[in-house]
Structure formats: structure tokens, C-alpha cells
């Protein structure tokens, strides 16, 4: 499965992509605000990567879609994006989106492009009726991206993320299909 946006290509991971995948989840800067902690050893991440590869071959009832994100101009890997199916029914469903970018690509509009393309996938390809995203409340840049994408704040969950020896708040934003305006 592959999708494109103006500057990016989103494609499912394959067996040769483990080092790219590992470069995201082992990066301290990227994982600073993530729900999960930075991965130290490759062996820690292999079960997750193998579940993704297995999931790529699931046709019905698929729980998630994970993509490597690449520059369309050069094919360079820049990050990770995913859609997790929370609830699906014949009238739509509810999904969560997320992404991580390598630090060299921060501040260049890629996060906004990623979230907009994920919303298009969710609403136009997967026929969901609601999509949400979450971030650490200290990650102001991630919150700005959600707002820019037209998502509305649903709430602040107090001290639910444990990072670096302390508990952080989490913000949740969402958008409904009737609010979605494709670019």
C-alpha cells in the first residue's frame, strides 16, 4: 500500500526497512515526548516491527496501518506515520493517527503535510467518521500541527504519560468527517 502527497511518499514497511524504523524509535530527540520510551537495543524493537510486517498481510479487520515516509524528490526516509483503527462499523469508524519525523526535517512543514495526508486516507480511503491524535502537553509544536489540520481540542488528560521520572499531561484533538476540508 502506498500513498503520495505533494512532497512525500507513504509506503508500508518491508523486511529491508528495519534500520529505518529503528532510526526513529532509538532517537532520543524524537522520543522525548512520545508515549513510549526510546528503544535501546534493536532486539527490543523487533517484535513490534515483526507485528507490523505481519499486519501488512492482513486484509480484513486490520488493526493498524504503519508507513515509512519518504521524500518524493530523492526517496530519502524522513519518518514514520500510522493510523490505528479504534472502532469500525458499516457506517464508518474511529481512528487515531500519529507520526514521528527525523530531527533534520523538523520545522519544514512536513508534519503538517503528513497529518493532512493521513486525514485524507482516513476519511476518503477508509471512510472513517472521526479521527483523533494525541500529544504530550509539553510538545507545543505537535499541538500546533493538530490545530493547523483543523482538529479541535477534546481534552487534557492529567499526568498520564510517564517520561524521564515524572508524569506529563496529554492533549487530545479530533476532527469529524463533516468538519474535514481536503486540501
N, CA and C of each residue as an Amber inpcrd file, in Angstrom:
protein
   549
   0.8520000  -1.1700000   0.0000000   0.0000000   0.0000000   0.0000000
   0.9010000   1.2370000   0.0000000   0.5750000   2.1830000  -0.8510000
   1.3750000   3.3910000  -0.9720000   0.4650000   4.5830000  -1.2440000
   0.7960000   5.7150000  -0.6350000   0.0700000   6.9670000  -0.8410000
   1.0910000   8.0650000  -1.0850000   0.6320000   9.1310000  -1.7380000
   1.5200000  10.2630000  -2.0210000   0.8440000  11.5550000  -1.5900000
   1.6790000  12.5300000  -1.2690000   1.2240000  13.8970000  -1.0460000
   2.1040000  14.7870000  -1.9220000   2.0380000  16.0610000  -1.7320000
   2.7960000  16.9770000  -2.6040000   4.2960000  16.6530000  -2.6330000
   4.8940000  16.4390000  -1.4650000   6.3430000  16.2110000  -1.3960000
   6.7420000  14.8530000  -0.8400000   5.7490000  14.0310000  -0.4780000
   6.0510000  12.8130000   0.2740000   5.4270000  11.5600000  -0.3220000
   6.0590000  10.4410000  -0.0170000   5.5360000   9.1190000  -0.3440000
   5.3780000   8.3610000   0.9730000   4.2180000   7.7750000   1.1670000
   3.9290000   6.9510000   2.3440000   3.8360000   5.5100000   1.8540000
   4.6980000   4.6320000   2.3490000   4.5920000   3.2430000   1.9360000
   4.7440000   2.3300000   3.1380000   4.0750000   1.1970000   3.0570000
   4.1680000   0.2300000   4.1430000   5.6020000  -0.2710000   4.2660000
   5.9720000  -0.5970000   5.4730000   7.3150000  -1.1320000   5.7180000
   7.4630000  -2.5230000   5.1250000   8.6900000  -2.8470000   4.7220000
   9.0130000  -4.2070000   4.2990000  10.2150000  -4.6900000   5.1070000
  10.6010000  -5.9340000   4.8980000  11.6580000  -6.5720000   5.6970000
  12.9740000  -5.7970000   5.6820000  13.2650000  -5.0990000   4.6010000
  14.5340000  -4.3690000   4.4770000  14.5340000  -3.0330000   5.2200000
  13.4170000  -2.6430000   5.7970000  13.2780000  -1.3140000   6.3970000
  13.5620000  -1.2470000   7.8930000  14.0180000  -2.3250000   8.4920000
  14.1620000  -2.3120000   9.9520000  15.0770000  -1.1960000  10.4350000
  16.2050000  -0.9560000   9.7980000  17.1320000   0.0870000  10.2640000
  16.4990000   1.4800000  10.1730000  15.6820000   1.7040000   9.1540000
  14.9650000   2.9810000   9.0570000  14.0010000   3.1210000  10.2290000
  13.2540000   2.0740000  10.4870000  12.2940000   2.0260000  11.5860000
  13.0180000   2.2600000  12.9150000  14.1200000   1.5660000  13.1010000
  14.9120000   1.6760000  14.3280000  15.4620000   3.0950000  14.5030000
  15.7950000   3.7700000  13.4050000  16.3460000   5.1230000  13.4930000
  15.3620000   6.1050000  14.1140000  14.0820000   5.8250000  14.0120000
  13.0550000   6.6650000  14.6330000  12.9650000   6.3630000  16.1250000
  12.7250000   5.1070000  16.4480000  12.4080000   4.7240000  17.8220000
  13.6160000   4.6680000  18.7510000  14.8160000   4.8060000  18.2090000
  16.0150000   4.8340000  19.0380000  16.5740000   6.2440000  19.1770000
  15.9020000   7.2160000  18.5980000  16.3750000   8.5940000  18.6110000
  15.8180000   9.3270000  19.8350000  16.7090000   9.7800000  20.6850000
  16.2970000  10.4250000  21.9310000  15.4900000  11.7000000  21.6930000
  15.8700000  12.5080000  20.7080000  15.1260000  13.7410000  20.4130000
  13.6960000  13.4310000  19.9910000  13.5400000  12.4500000  19.1290000
  12.2090000  12.1000000  18.6270000  11.3370000  11.5510000  19.7460000
  11.9120000  10.7020000  20.5730000  11.1320000  10.0080000  21.5990000
  10.9470000  10.8320000  22.8750000  11.4830000  12.0450000  22.8990000
  11.3860000  12.8960000  24.0900000   9.9510000  13.0430000  24.5750000
   9.0130000  13.2470000  23.6590000   7.6180000  13.4610000  24.0330000
   6.7220000  12.2710000  23.7020000   7.2840000  11.2280000  23.1380000
   6.4810000  10.0710000  22.7150000   5.9290000   9.3220000  23.9190000
   4.8480000   8.6140000  23.6700000   4.2340000   7.8120000  24.7290000
   5.1840000   6.7060000  25.1830000   5.8490000   6.0760000  24.2290000
   6.8010000   5.0320000  24.5910000   8.1880000   5.6250000  24.7780000
   9.0190000   4.9100000  25.5120000  10.3810000   5.3660000  25.7370000
  11.2630000   5.0230000  24.5460000  12.4020000   5.6980000  24.4750000
  13.4030000   5.4220000  23.4520000  13.8490000   3.9610000  23.5770000
  13.9860000   3.3100000  22.4460000  14.4370000   1.9250000  22.4170000
  15.9600000   1.9150000  22.4140000  16.5460000   1.0690000  23.2490000
  17.9970000   0.9950000  23.3140000  18.5770000  -0.0120000  22.3390000
  18.1520000  -1.2340000  22.4400000  18.6930000  -2.3170000  21.6230000
  17.7210000  -2.6770000  20.5020000  18.2650000  -3.0610000  19.3710000
  17.4320000  -3.4610000  18.2310000  16.4730000  -4.5810000  18.6080000
  16.9280000  -5.5120000  19.4510000  16.1040000  -6.6630000  19.8270000
  14.8080000  -6.2400000  20.5160000  14.8240000  -5.0990000  21.2030000
  13.6290000  -4.5980000  21.8800000  12.5390000  -4.2120000  20.8820000
  12.9400000  -3.7630000  19.7050000  12.0080000  -3.2330000  18.7100000
  11.5650000  -4.2850000  17.6920000  12.3090000  -5.3690000  17.5840000
  11.9870000  -6.4000000  16.5820000  10.5740000  -6.9630000  16.6990000
  10.0630000  -7.2910000  17.8940000   8.6850000  -7.8110000  17.9640000
   7.6510000  -6.8430000  17.3850000   7.8090000  -5.5520000  17.6770000
   6.8980000  -4.5460000  17.1350000   7.0070000  -4.4910000  15.6140000
   8.2200000  -4.4620000  15.0950000   8.4290000  -4.4170000  13.6510000
   7.8530000  -5.6650000  12.9790000   8.0460000  -6.8230000  13.5730000
   7.5020000  -8.0640000  13.0050000   5.9810000  -8.0780000  13.0060000
   5.3530000  -7.4830000  14.0350000   3.8830000  -7.3670000  14.0520000
   3.4150000  -6.4840000  12.9000000   4.1660000  -5.4230000  12.6210000
   3.8180000  -4.5340000  11.5080000   3.8920000  -5.3000000  10.1880000
   4.9620000  -6.0440000   9.9900000   5.1050000  -6.8180000   8.7500000
   3.9840000  -7.8330000   8.6030000   3.6350000  -8.5050000   9.6840000
   2.5380000  -9.4810000   9.6580000   1.2140000  -8.7760000   9.3800000
   1.0070000  -7.6410000  10.0060000  -0.2090000  -6.8590000   9.8230000
  -0.3730000  -6.4100000   8.3710000   0.7330000  -6.1470000   7.6780000
   0.6730000  -5.7120000   6.2810000   0.0090000  -6.7490000   5.3780000
  -0.0210000  -7.9910000   5.8110000  -0.6180000  -9.0650000   5.0110000
  -2.0460000  -9.3940000   5.4450000  -2.5830000  -8.6100000   6.3780000
  -3.9510000  -8.8100000   6.8490000  -4.8910000  -8.0260000   5.9430000
  -5.9190000  -8.6740000   5.4680000  -6.8340000  -7.9610000   4.5690000
  -8.0640000  -7.4340000   5.3030000  -8.7370000  -8.2520000   6.0860000
  -9.9460000  -7.7950000   6.7810000  -9.6900000  -7.6370000   8.2660000
 -10.3190000  -6.6310000   8.8530000 -10.1850000  -6.4100000  10.2770000
  -8.8000000  -5.9370000  10.6900000  -8.1180000  -5.3100000   9.7740000
  -6.7570000  -4.8540000  10.0430000  -6.7580000  -3.7960000  11.1530000
  -5.9260000  -3.9810000  12.1910000  -5.9540000  -3.0440000  13.3280000
  -5.1900000  -1.7520000  13.1050000  -4.2120000  -1.7410000  12.1930000
  -3.4230000  -0.5280000  12.0130000  -2.7160000  -0.5350000  10.6580000
  -2.2700000   0.6470000  10.2910000  -1.5280000   0.8670000   9.0450000
  -0.3220000   1.7200000   9.4050000   0.8830000   1.1960000   9.2170000
   2.1020000   1.9170000   9.5200000   2.8700000   2.1670000   8.2280000
   3.3680000   3.3820000   8.0900000   4.0450000   3.7750000   6.8660000
   5.4140000   4.3720000   7.1600000   6.3650000   4.0630000   6.3070000
   7.5940000   4.8280000   6.2440000   7.2810000   6.0240000   5.3710000
   7.8220000   7.1810000   5.7320000   7.5710000   8.3980000   4.9690000
   8.8850000   8.8110000   4.3020000   8.8080000   9.0490000   2.9900000
   9.9870000   9.3310000   2.1720000   9.7590000  10.5960000   1.3520000
  10.8440000  11.3260000   1.0790000  10.7510000  12.4680000   0.1710000
  10.5390000  11.9470000  -1.2430000   9.5590000  12.4820000  -1.9380000
   9.3160000  12.0170000  -3.3040000  10.4300000  12.4640000  -4.2490000
  11.1080000  13.5660000  -3.9250000  12.1640000  14.0730000  -4.8000000
  13.4200000  13.2040000  -4.7940000  13.7550000  12.6150000  -3.6470000
  15.0130000  11.8650000  -3.5380000  14.8490000  10.4370000  -3.0260000
  13.6710000  10.1180000  -2.4720000  13.4720000   8.8020000  -1.8720000
  14.0420000   8.6890000  -0.4720000  14.5310000   9.7980000   0.0830000
  15.1280000   9.7820000   1.4180000  14.0640000   9.5530000   2.4860000
  14.3690000   8.6650000   3.4350000  13.4860000   8.3770000   4.5600000
  13.4920000   9.5530000   5.5210000  12.2800000  10.0000000   5.9200000
  12.2130000  11.1230000   6.8610000  11.3960000  10.8150000   8.1070000
  10.6110000   9.7110000   8.1010000   9.8210000   9.4700000   9.2980000
   8.8550000   8.3140000   9.2200000   7.9950000   8.2810000  10.2040000
   7.0170000   7.2180000  10.4670000   5.6470000   7.8650000  10.5690000
   4.6260000   7.2100000  10.0380000   3.2420000   7.6770000  10.1830000
   2.3480000   6.4550000  10.3430000   1.2620000   6.6130000  11.1120000
   0.3730000   5.4670000  11.2720000  -1.0690000   5.8850000  11.5020000
  -1.9420000   4.9210000  11.2290000  -3.3650000   5.0240000  11.5220000
  -3.7220000   3.7690000  12.3010000  -4.3010000   3.9610000  13.4710000
  -4.7530000   2.8230000  14.2670000  -6.2770000   2.8360000  14.2890000
  -6.8490000   1.7070000  13.9270000  -8.3020000   1.5910000  13.9150000
  -8.7740000   1.3250000  15.3500000  -9.5480000   2.2450000  15.9000000
 -10.0440000   2.0820000  17.2590000 -11.3710000   1.3440000  17.2340000
 -12.2350000   1.7280000  16.3250000 -13.5560000   1.1010000  16.2000000
 -14.0090000   1.2770000  14.7610000 -14.5040000   0.1990000  14.1770000
 -15.0050000   0.2450000  12.8030000 -16.3780000  -0.3860000  12.7350000
 -17.2290000   0.1960000  11.9140000 -18.5300000  -0.4180000  11.6360000
 -18.9430000  -0.0620000  10.2150000 -20.0950000  -0.5100000   9.8040000
 -20.5010000  -0.3080000   8.4030000 -20.7530000   1.1580000   8.0710000
 -20.9490000   1.9950000   9.0810000 -21.1990000   3.4160000   8.8530000
 -19.9610000   4.2860000   9.0310000 -18.8110000   3.6740000   9.1960000
 -17.5880000   4.4540000   9.3590000 -16.6870000   3.8590000  10.4030000
 -16.2520000   4.6900000  11.2790000 -15.3650000   4.2220000  12.3230000
 -14.5890000   5.3660000  12.9330000 -13.7220000   4.9880000  13.8410000
 -12.9550000   5.9180000  14.6310000 -11.4990000   5.4820000  14.5780000
 -10.6010000   6.3970000  14.2500000  -9.1910000   6.0450000  14.1540000
  -8.2940000   7.0770000  14.8040000  -7.0980000   6.6260000  15.1710000
  -6.0920000   7.5110000  15.7420000  -4.9200000   7.5980000  14.7770000
  -4.4100000   8.8080000  14.5800000  -3.2480000   8.9940000  13.7150000
  -2.0530000   9.4490000  14.5520000  -0.8600000   9.1550000  14.0320000
   0.3580000   9.5840000  14.6940000   1.4960000   9.6520000  13.6970000
   2.5740000  10.2960000  14.0910000   3.7380000  10.4080000  13.2110000
   4.9650000  10.7760000  14.0390000   6.1200000  10.4610000  13.4980000
   7.4080000  10.8930000  14.0290000   8.2710000  11.3130000  12.8440000
   9.0160000  12.3910000  13.0030000   9.9280000  12.8710000  11.9580000
  11.3570000  12.8720000  12.4780000  12.2960000  12.5300000  11.6180000
  13.7030000  12.6820000  11.9620000  13.9830000  14.1670000  12.1780000
  14.7990000  14.5280000  13.1830000  15.0210000  15.9450000  13.5230000
  15.4920000  16.8280000  12.3630000  16.2240000  16.2830000  11.4130000
  16.6820000  17.0970000  10.2730000  15.5250000  17.6530000   9.4480000
  14.3260000  17.1070000   9.6430000  13.1720000  17.5050000   8.8300000
  12.1210000  18.2700000   9.6300000  12.4500000  18.6340000  10.8670000
  11.5440000  19.4280000  11.6860000  11.4980000  20.8610000  11.1620000
  10.3530000  21.5080000  11.3390000  10.2250000  22.9210000  11.0080000
  10.1650000  23.2420000   9.5250000   9.8830000  22.2400000   8.6830000
   9.8250000  22.4580000   7.2400000   8.4410000  22.1680000   6.6480000
   7.4500000  22.0380000   7.5100000   6.0900000  21.8010000   7.0460000
   5.7630000  20.3460000   6.7600000   6.6990000  19.4320000   7.0000000
   6.4400000  18.0150000   6.7170000   5.4070000  17.4210000   7.6720000
   5.4420000  17.8140000   8.9370000   4.4760000  17.2710000   9.9030000
   3.0490000  17.6440000   9.4850000   2.8580000  18.8820000   9.0640000
   1.5380000  19.3190000   8.6030000   1.1320000  18.5520000   7.3520000
   2.0580000  18.3460000   6.4510000   1.7560000  17.5830000   5.2310000
   1.4060000  16.1330000   5.5740000   2.1200000  15.5560000   6.5250000
   1.8350000  14.1740000   6.9430000   0.4480000  14.0670000   7.5490000
   0.1220000  14.9490000   8.4930000  -1.1720000  14.8370000   9.1690000
  -2.3150000  15.0790000   8.1820000  -2.1340000  16.0030000   7.2520000
  -3.1870000  16.2430000   6.2560000  -3.3820000  15.0350000   5.3480000
  -2.3010000  14.3750000   4.9770000  -2.4340000  13.1840000   4.1220000
  -3.0450000  12.0270000   4.8990000  -2.6900000  11.8890000   6.1800000
  -3.3040000  10.8360000   6.9990000  -4.8060000  11.0670000   7.1390000
  -5.2080000  12.3130000   7.3070000  -6.6480000  12.6090000   7.3980000
  -7.3520000  12.2540000   6.0890000  -6.7250000  12.5630000   4.9720000
  -7.3040000  12.2110000   3.6670000  -7.4570000  10.6890000   3.5390000
  -6.4510000   9.9470000   3.9600000  -6.5240000   8.4800000   3.9310000
  -7.6810000   8.0010000   4.8050000  -7.7610000   8.5500000   6.0160000
  -8.7940000   8.1180000   6.9670000 -10.2060000   8.3990000   6.4590000
 -10.4220000   9.6030000   5.9440000 -11.7730000   9.9830000   5.5440000
 -12.1380000   9.5290000   4.1350000 -11.1960000   9.5780000   3.2030000
 -11.5290000   9.2750000   1.8170000 -11.2470000   7.8370000   1.4130000
 -10.2840000   7.1930000   2.0420000  -9.9520000   5.8020000   1.6960000
 -10.5760000   4.8050000   2.6700000 -10.5520000   5.1400000   3.9560000
 -11.0220000   4.2110000   4.9840000 -12.4430000   4.5020000   5.4430000
 -12.9950000   5.6200000   4.9860000 -14.3740000   6.0140000   5.3030000
 -14.6590000   6.1210000   6.7950000 -13.7050000   6.6360000   7.5400000
 -13.9220000   6.8490000   8.9690000 -14.7890000   8.0840000   9.1650000
 -15.4420000   8.1730000  10.3110000 -16.2460000   9.3670000  10.5850000
 -15.5770000  10.2830000  11.6170000 -14.5660000   9.7600000  12.3210000
 -13.8540000  10.5590000  13.3300000 -12.4040000  10.1060000  13.3940000
 -11.5000000  11.0900000  13.5070000 -10.0720000  10.8020000  13.6330000
  -9.5330000  11.6620000  14.7740000  -8.7150000  11.0550000  15.6190000
  -8.1210000  11.8170000  16.7000000  -6.6110000  11.6090000  16.7470000
  -5.9470000  12.5110000  17.4670000  -4.4970000  12.4360000  17.6700000
  -4.2170000  12.9300000  19.0800000  -3.1140000  12.4410000  19.6180000
  -2.7280000  12.8190000  20.9830000  -1.2760000  13.2770000  20.9880000
  -0.9460000  14.1140000  21.9610000   0.4530000  14.5130000  22.1290000
   0.7220000  14.8320000  23.5830000   1.9840000  14.7720000  23.9520000
   2.4190000  15.2200000  25.2600000   2.1020000  16.7150000  25.3380000
   1.5450000  17.1610000  26.4510000   1.1530000  18.5680000  26.5870000
   2.3440000  19.5150000  26.5060000   3.5410000  19.0120000  26.7050000
   4.7370000  19.8390000  26.5890000   5.2090000  20.0000000  25.1510000
   4.6330000  19.2350000  24.2420000   5.0460000  19.2750000  22.8430000
   4.1740000  20.2780000  22.0800000   4.5100000  21.5430000  22.2310000
   3.7020000  22.6110000  21.6470000   3.6790000  22.5610000  20.1270000
   4.7690000  22.1330000  19.5040000   4.8020000  22.0560000  18.0460000
   3.8180000  21.0200000  17.5260000   3.7090000  19.8880000  18.1950000
   2.7570000  18.8620000  17.7730000   1.3220000  19.3690000  17.9290000
   1.0680000  20.0740000  19.0170000  -0.2690000  20.6420000  19.2180000
  -0.6050000  21.6300000  18.0960000   0.3510000  22.4570000  17.7010000
   0.1240000  23.4260000  16.6170000  -0.2270000  22.7300000  15.3050000
   0.4190000  21.5960000  15.0370000   0.1420000  20.8470000  13.8080000
  -1.2980000  20.3360000  13.8110000  -1.7530000  19.8300000  14.9470000
  -3.1380000  19.3340000  15.0330000  -4.1380000  20.4640000  14.8170000
  -3.8690000  21.6100000  15.3960000  -4.7470000  22.7690000  15.2250000
  -4.7520000  23.2160000  13.7630000  -3.5770000  23.2780000  13.1580000
  -3.4490000  23.6840000  11.7540000  -4.2410000  22.7540000  10.8290000
  -4.3380000  21.4800000  11.2100000  -5.0640000  20.4990000  10.3960000
  -6.5780000  20.5760000  10.5930000  -7.0380000  21.4950000  11.4230000
  -8.4750000  21.6650000  11.6320000  -9.0420000  20.8170000  12.7570000
  -8.1800000  20.2180000  13.5550000  -8.6470000  19.3950000  14.6600000
  -9.0220000  20.2750000  15.8490000  -9.9870000  19.8120000  16.6250000
 -10.4320000  20.5490000  17.7980000  -9.9860000  19.8380000  19.0630000
  -9.6270000  20.6410000  20.0500000  -9.1860000  20.0870000  21.3240000
 -10.3570000  19.4260000  22.0420000 -10.1460000  18.1800000  22.4230000
 -11.1750000  17.4490000  23.1780000 -10.8930000  17.4390000  24.6680000
  -9.6130000  17.5020000  24.9990000  -9.3320000  17.4940000  26.4170000
  -7.8690000  17.3890000  26.7580000  -7.6410000  17.5360000  28.0360000
  -6.3050000  17.4080000  28.6170000  -6.4050000  16.3080000  29.6580000
  -5.6110000  15.2720000  29.4800000  -5.6070000  14.1560000  30.4090000
  -4.4190000  14.3540000  31.3490000  -4.7420000  14.4680000  32.6110000
  -3.7310000  14.8470000  33.5920000  -2.8070000  13.6990000  33.9670000
  -1.5160000  13.9670000  33.8380000  -0.4460000  13.0820000  34.2940000
  -0.6580000  11.6170000  33.8910000  -0.7700000  11.3890000  32.5750000
  -0.9560000  10.0250000  32.0650000   0.2710000   9.4870000  31.3410000
   1.2360000  10.3440000  31.0450000   2.4510000   9.9090000  30.3450000
   3.6400000   9.9950000  31.2950000   4.2710000   8.8730000  31.5270000
   5.4300000   8.8430000  32.4090000   6.6910000   8.9450000  31.5700000
   7.4060000  10.0430000  31.7090000   8.6280000  10.2830000  30.9390000
   9.7150000  10.8360000  31.8510000  10.8790000  10.2540000  31.7430000
  12.0590000  10.7690000  32.4390000  11.8240000  11.0230000  33.9260000
  11.1390000  10.1010000  34.5690000  10.9570000  10.1890000  36.0120000
   9.8260000  11.0700000  36.4910000   9.0040000  11.5750000  35.5730000
   7.8620000  12.3820000  36.0100000   6.6540000  12.1150000  35.1070000
   5.5090000  12.5180000  35.5790000   4.2550000  12.3250000  34.8570000
   3.9100000  13.5900000  34.0870000   3.5670000  13.4280000  32.8080000
   3.1850000  14.5570000  31.9510000   1.7260000  14.4380000  31.5580000
   1.1190000  15.5910000  31.2980000  -0.2440000  15.6270000  30.7740000
  -0.2330000  15.2760000  29.2910000  -1.3970000  14.8920000  28.7970000
  -1.5710000  14.5570000  27.3870000  -2.7500000  15.3590000  26.8400000
  -2.6120000  15.8360000  25.6060000  -3.6910000  16.5520000  24.9270000
  -4.2780000  15.6620000  23.8470000  -5.5840000  15.7620000  23.6560000
  -6.2310000  15.0060000  22.5860000  -7.0560000  15.9530000  21.7290000
  -6.8610000  15.8210000  20.4050000  -7.5870000  16.5970000  19.4130000
  -8.2830000  15.6380000  18.4630000  -9.3830000  16.0960000  17.8600000
 -10.0660000  15.2500000  16.8800000 -10.6930000  16.1080000  15.7910000
 -11.1160000  15.4130000  14.7400000 -11.8480000  16.0420000  13.6440000
 -12.8730000  15.0370000  13.1380000 -14.0540000  15.5260000  12.8150000
 -15.1310000  14.6890000  12.2780000 -15.1720000  14.8410000  10.7680000
 -15.7330000  13.8570000  10.1120000 -15.7810000  13.8930000   8.6450000
 -16.4890000  15.1390000   8.1310000 -17.5360000  15.5900000   8.8320000
 -18.2590000  16.7790000   8.3660000 -17.4470000  18.0640000   8.5570000
 -16.3780000  18.0090000   9.3460000 -15.5150000  19.1740000   9.5510000
 -14.2960000  19.1580000   8.6180000 -14.0490000  18.0140000   8.0520000
 -12.8560000  17.7990000   7.2210000 -12.9560000  18.5840000   5.9130000
 -11.8840000  19.3230000   5.6030000 -11.8050000  20.0820000   4.3520000
 -10.5360000  19.6440000   3.6360000 -10.6800000  18.8010000   2.6100000
  -9.4760000  18.3330000   1.9040000  -8.7360000  19.4860000   1.2470000
  -7.4170000  19.3670000   1.2120000  -6.5970000  20.4160000   0.5920000
  -6.5290000  20.2390000  -0.9070000
